[in-house]
């Protein structure tokens, strides 16, 4: 460890950062309580998701599912519906599974040991350390992208920070400088510093409470540390989707991945869809014949407005078609409902975009008022 982080200097460094956090911490809802459940839900939602996007979901989720027992007892579709639009839906599925294990094996309380926390579905090293330190003040250092960037600049660590050897080195640094008597606030302070001051581009070094110890700043390296991550080359996809409509104004949703990448609709309720190469209408018509048993010669596909959608490295063009049918085909793992009731089901943002392309569909005059489906 550099000489500047002798025990006395380390103590000064810790006091400065903690004092800054105490004065400048943002008023975020998950900081209102150290309830492990609230901390845990927040940390899961914040994985790969911006704070601004999480805020409304977090508040709505806790209002509907306020504690670990209610989460464990909730149906998966209810949890997914509350998560709908937030993305990375395996997080929600694992959250519910972990709640069930907490009820069964831990008396309804989030476990206090690292090994027990890591054994829960969906809990990795970062999430376990964050929950245990923030909720229980257990002395575990966190390491995420924000913290790694702060530490890399402090120690002038160059290169790809996610390279395993460098990531392990940053983990050792995080452990060494951890304020063990105030681990929860310390971890949050480092994360806050990375999110608000030590940002990836144009860091506000003059406002940094610990800038005097920053090796990257002293050497003029803040613009090159950390090195840009190598991104996977983008892949373009075209997905044609059929919004089937029967005379009663109802539509069909399916649960199977269909003829496309199963990441796109997150294995949730979706319109029948297929990845297309050239002639979207012809290829969708063939798919509906093969998969749903519809007569291709009787199908009239009305193209609707295209939409753009992104999933990780995929750049997706959504091509919706409205298809009037005399009756909706029976199909395993399907659901028939009015489009206006789509919000009752767990669907991805891609499905919402497809539905939005047929705004007139919701106001179409049905022959009979359908019964409302059961709540999920």
Long-range contacts (C-beta under 8 A, 24 or more apart in sequence): 1-173, 1-176, 2-155, 2-215, 4-213, 5-176, 5-177, 5-213, 9-213, 10-177, 13-177, 13-210, 13-213, 14-177, 14-179, 14-186, 16-209, 16-210, 17-186, 17-189, 17-190, 17-193, 17-209, 17-210, 18-179, 18-182, 18-185, 18-186, 18-189, 19-209, 20-189, 20-193, 20-209, 20-210, 21-185, 21-188, 21-189, 21-192, 21-193, 22-185, 24-192, 24-196, 25-188, 25-189, 25-192, 26-192, 26-196, 28-55, 29-55, 29-58, 29-59, 30-58, 31-188, 34-134, 34-135, 34-184, 35-135, 36-109, 36-110, 36-131, 36-135, 36-136, 37-67, 37-68, 37-71, 37-110, 38-62, 39-130, 39-131, 39-134, 39-135, 40-110, 40-127, 40-131, 40-135, 41-95, 43-127, 43-130, 43-131, 44-91, 44-94, 44-95, 44-122, 44-127, 45-86, 45-91, 47-88, 47-91, 47-127, 48-87, 48-88, 49-86, 49-87, 49-88, 51-195, 53-86, 54-86, 57-82, 57-83, 57-85, 57-86, 68-99, 68-102, 68-103, 68-108, 68-109, 68-110, 69-99, 69-103, 69-108, 71-95, 71-96, 71-99, 72-96, 72-99, 72-100, 72-102, 72-103, 75-376, 77-345, 77-346, 77-376, 78-375, 78-376, 79-346, 80-268, 80-346, 81-344, 81-345, 81-346, 81-376, 83-346, 84-268, 84-345, 84-346, 84-347, 84-348, 84-349, 84-352, 85-348, 85-349, 85-352, 87-266, 87-348, 87-349, 89-266, 89-267, 89-268, 89-346, 89-348, 90-122, 91-122, 93-122, 94-121, 94-122, 94-123, 95-122, 97-121, 97-122, 98-122, 98-123, 110-135, 112-136, 112-138, 114-138, 114-140, 129-187, 130-187, 133-183, 133-184, 133-186, 133-187, 134-184, 134-187, 134-188, 135-184, 136-184, 137-182, 137-183, 137-184, 138-183, 139-178, 139-180, 139-183, 140-178, 140-183, 141-171, 141-174, 141-175, 141-177, 141-178, 141-183, 141-187, 142-174, 142-187, 142-190, 142-191, 143-167, 143-170, 143-171, 143-174, 144-191, 145-194, 146-190, 146-191, 146-193, 146-194, 146-195, 146-198, 147-174, 147-187, 147-190, 147-191, 147-194, 148-226, 149-194, 149-198, 149-200, 149-226, 150-190, 150-193, 150-194, 150-198, 151-177, 151-190, 152-216, 152-225, 152-226, 153-198, 153-203, 153-214, 153-215, 153-216, 153-217, 153-221, 153-222, 153-225, 153-226, 154-210, 154-213, 154-214, 154-215, 154-216, 155-215, 156-215, 156-216, 156-219, 156-221, 156-225, 157-225, 157-226, 158-221, 158-224, 158-225, 158-226, 158-227, 159-226, 159-227, 160-226, 160-227, 160-229, 160-230, 161-226, 161-227, 162-229, 200-226, 231-313, 232-312, 232-313, 233-313, 234-313, 234-314, 234-315, 235-313, 235-314, 235-315, 236-314, 236-315, 236-316, 236-317, 237-261, 237-264, 237-275, 237-314, 237-315, 237-316, 237-317, 238-275, 238-276, 238-277, 238-280, 238-316, 238-317, 238-319, 239-264, 239-273, 239-274, 239-275, 239-276, 239-316, 239-317, 239-318, 239-319, 239-350, 240-273, 240-274, 240-276, 240-280, 240-281, 240-283, 240-284, 240-287, 240-319, 240-320, 240-321, 241-270, 241-271, 241-272, 241-273, 241-284, 241-318, 241-319, 241-320, 241-321, 241-354, 242-271, 242-272, 242-273, 242-284, 242-288, 242-301, 242-321, 242-323, 243-271, 243-304, 243-320, 243-321, 243-322, 243-323, 243-339, 243-354, 243-355, 243-357, 243-358, 243-361, 244-271, 244-272, 244-323, 244-325, 244-328, 245-322, 245-323, 245-324, 245-325, 245-361, 245-364, 246-324, 246-325, 246-326, 246-327, 246-328, 246-336, 247-326, 247-366, 247-367, 248-366, 248-367, 248-368, 248-370, 249-338, 249-339, 249-361, 249-364, 249-365, 249-366, 249-367, 249-370, 250-328, 250-336, 250-337, 250-338, 250-339, 250-366, 250-370, 251-328, 251-336, 251-337, 251-338, 251-339, 251-361, 252-328, 252-329, 252-331, 252-334, 252-335, 252-336, 253-334, 253-335, 253-336, 253-337, 253-342, 253-345, 253-347, 254-331, 254-333, 254-334, 254-335, 255-333, 255-334, 255-335, 256-333, 258-287, 258-291, 259-287, 259-291, 261-314, 263-311, 263-312, 263-314, 264-309, 264-311, 264-314, 264-316, 264-348, 264-350, 265-347, 265-348, 265-350, 265-351, 266-348, 268-345, 268-346, 268-347, 268-348, 268-351, 269-335, 269-345, 269-346, 269-347, 269-351, 270-347, 270-348, 270-350, 270-351, 271-320, 271-351, 271-354, 271-355, 273-354, 276-319, 280-319, 280-321, 281-321, 284-319, 284-321, 288-323, 292-329, 292-331, 293-329, 294-325, 294-329, 299-323, 299-325, 300-324, 304-357, 304-358, 305-357, 306-357, 307-353, 307-354, 307-356, 307-357, 309-349, 309-350, 309-353, 311-350, 316-350, 318-350, 318-353, 318-354, 318-357, 320-354, 320-357, 320-358, 322-358, 322-361, 335-373, 337-370, 337-373, 338-362, 338-366, 338-370, 341-372, 341-373, 344-373, 344-375, 344-376, 345-376, 346-376
